[in-house]
Amino acid sequence: MSIELDATTYVHAKPATAHSYILPAVVDVLENSFQEAKETAVFDLGCGTGGAAAVLAEKGYDVVGVDPSQDGIAKARTAHPDLPLEIGSGYEDLSSRYGTFDAVISLEVVEHVYDPKAFSTTMYDLVKPGGIAVMSTPFHGYWKNLALAVSGKMDDHFMPLKDHGHIKFWSPGTLSTLLLETGFEDVDFEYVGRIPLLAKSMIAIAQKPH
């Protein structure tokens, strides 16, 4: 797979704006799924500048992360020198390189991915049997899309003029299908940012069979 995604640049190494409403829900999912943070290994697939990984590491999780952006990883290493954050792509055989993890998170990434099936397979291979995948992406539902259209904000939301912007627009149905066809099971969703019908993002939680 020769798709280059390393041109993404970042203004700073702080957590993204979306993390303010996504990360608390992700932390809750991890706390409800595992007894102790210090015994839980988490892989951040598409870690950007390391903001989410740093928050989880501060809570005691053993975090490893990769991102294809050289600029992002450079900023991550400067801001979080103690975290193992490296250049890597969801199109690579990451499980051979890093092993498997209790949980794999991927926050606001899959909407940028050209080959979501390959990306989801990489995620699946990184999860231990019985572990979980936690994936967030902007929410697309009928009422949300209608509100965007009526308010004239469709262009801002779909980001057509931004390099490496959103190229896939996921609904709960399509994202669930992607994860189930990859091999995950018991896909549940949480909706964050505003009320569920108009949520900014949705979080899919999927389990890998034992």
ABEGO torsion letter per residue (X at the ends): XBBBAAABBBABABBBAAAAAAAAAAAAAAAAABABAAABBBBBBGAEAGAAAAAAAAAGBBBBBBBABAAAAAAAAAABAABBBBBBBAABBAAAAAEBBABBBBBGAAAABABAAAAAAAAAAABBBGBBBBBBBBBBBAAAAAAAAAAGAAAAAAGAABBGBBABBBBAAAAAAAAAAAGBBGBBBBBBEEBAAABABBBBBBBBBX
